């Protein structure tokens, strides 16, 4: 992160429902690939990737490549106040994320999960 993250930036970035859901799912899971978010949110890969790029550019997420897959996690230099805020929001809104979490968990139970992420 080049500049300190401000509350205004965080709230603007999370004002979109898709970005809010993605960020909370990543906060809950630690790290998710694009295909997992596509399955959990039942959205197209281009839409998910566009929102992930916005979350990355505002400083909330960091990505890493592993072969052809891209994985996203909360930015390791995220200020403590932002990490705490995301955890409070996550804990208070698990029912709001329940359907997405269930879709994500059912995807993980497949034996060929790695093949799905290609």
Backbone torsions as a table, in degrees:
resi	resn	phi	psi	omega
1	UNK	NA	128.3	-178.7
2	UNK	-85.1	-41.4	-178.6
3	UNK	-116.0	152.2	176.3
4	UNK	-61.2	140.4	-179.9
5	UNK	-77.4	128.1	-179.7
6	UNK	-100.5	156.4	175.5
7	UNK	-57.2	-37.5	179.8
8	UNK	-60.8	-44.5	179.3
9	UNK	-62.4	-45.7	-179.3
10	UNK	-61.0	-49.5	-176.9
11	UNK	-66.2	-38.5	176.5
12	UNK	-63.6	-41.3	-178.0
13	UNK	-67.6	-35.3	-178.0
14	UNK	-92.1	1.8	-177.2
15	UNK	-67.9	-19.6	177.1
16	UNK	-87.1	134.3	-177.0
17	UNK	-60.4	-41.5	179.9
18	UNK	-62.5	-45.7	179.7
19	UNK	-65.8	-37.5	178.2
20	UNK	-64.2	-46.1	179.0
21	UNK	-62.5	-44.8	-179.8
22	UNK	-60.8	-45.9	-178.5
23	UNK	-62.3	-43.1	-179.8
24	UNK	-69.4	-37.3	175.7
25	UNK	-63.2	-41.5	178.0
26	UNK	-66.5	-40.8	177.6
27	UNK	-61.5	-37.9	-179.6
28	UNK	-72.0	-38.4	-173.6
29	UNK	-94.6	-19.5	-177.7
30	UNK	94.1	-44.5	-178.8
31	UNK	-163.1	137.9	177.8
32	UNK	-140.3	148.5	175.5
33	UNK	-93.3	166.0	-178.1
34	UNK	-56.0	-42.8	-177.2
35	UNK	-64.5	-34.2	178.0
36	UNK	-67.1	-41.9	178.5
37	UNK	-67.3	-36.8	176.8
38	UNK	-61.2	-43.3	179.2
39	UNK	-69.6	-43.1	-176.7
40	UNK	-66.5	-36.4	-176.2
41	UNK	-99.7	-7.3	-177.7
42	UNK	51.1	47.6	176.7
43	UNK	-121.4	165.7	-179.1
44	UNK	-72.5	153.8	179.0
45	UNK	-59.9	-43.0	178.7
46	UNK	-60.9	-39.8	179.4
47	UNK	-65.7	-45.5	179.4
48	UNK	-61.1	-46.2	-179.4
49	UNK	-62.6	-38.3	178.8
50	UNK	-63.4	-44.4	179.0
51	UNK	-67.5	-38.1	177.2
52	UNK	-63.1	-39.0	177.8
53	UNK	-62.1	-38.9	177.9
54	UNK	-66.1	-42.7	179.0
55	UNK	-64.9	-35.8	177.9
56	UNK	-69.8	-43.7	-177.1
57	UNK	-68.7	-27.2	177.8
58	UNK	-86.1	-5.3	173.4
59	UNK	97.5	4.7	-179.8
60	UNK	-80.6	-34.9	-176.0
61	UNK	-119.7	158.5	172.5
62	UNK	-129.6	146.6	179.3
63	UNK	-117.0	160.1	173.2
64	UNK	-144.5	145.8	179.1
65	UNK	-99.9	140.5	172.3
66	UNK	-135.7	98.3	-174.1
67	UNK	66.0	-126.1	-179.7
68	UNK	-90.7	-1.3	-178.1
69	UNK	-97.6	148.4	175.1
70	UNK	-118.7	126.3	-179.5
71	UNK	-110.9	144.6	-178.2
72	UNK	-121.4	143.0	176.3
73	UNK	-144.7	166.4	174.8
74	UNK	-61.9	143.1	-178.8
75	UNK	-60.9	130.2	-177.0
76	UNK	-64.3	-19.8	178.1
77	UNK	-99.1	17.5	176.9
78	UNK	-60.8	130.8	-179.4
79	UNK	-57.8	150.5	-178.9
80	UNK	-55.8	-40.8	-179.5
81	UNK	-61.2	-37.5	-179.7
82	UNK	-71.8	-40.1	176.5
83	UNK	-61.9	-45.4	179.3
84	UNK	-63.2	-43.3	179.5
85	UNK	-60.2	-45.1	179.3
86	UNK	-63.1	-39.0	178.6
87	UNK	-66.2	-40.9	177.8
88	UNK	-64.0	-45.1	179.1
89	UNK	-63.5	-41.9	178.8
90	UNK	-61.1	-50.0	-178.1
91	UNK	-63.0	-37.4	-178.0
92	UNK	-78.4	-14.1	-173.2
93	UNK	-126.2	26.3	178.1
94	UNK	-57.8	-38.6	177.3
95	UNK	-61.3	-34.9	178.9
96	UNK	-64.5	-32.3	-179.9
97	UNK	-95.1	-2.2	-171.1
98	UNK	-55.1	-46.9	-178.3
99	UNK	-62.2	-44.2	179.5
100	UNK	-65.0	-41.3	178.6
101	UNK	-64.1	-39.9	178.4
102	UNK	-64.0	-42.3	178.1
103	UNK	-63.5	-39.8	178.0
104	UNK	-64.9	-44.9	-179.9
105	UNK	-65.8	-38.0	179.5
106	UNK	-68.4	-31.6	175.7
107	UNK	-66.1	-40.2	-178.1
108	UNK	-66.2	-25.0	-178.0
109	UNK	-77.1	-9.0	178.2
110	UNK	-71.7	139.0	-179.8
111	UNK	-68.4	-25.3	-177.6
112	UNK	-103.5	37.9	-177.1
113	UNK	-53.9	-43.0	179.8
114	UNK	-59.1	-37.1	-180.0
115	UNK	-69.2	-29.2	179.9
116	UNK	-67.5	-31.6	-176.6
117	UNK	-83.6	14.6	-178.7
118	UNK	-92.8	NA	NA
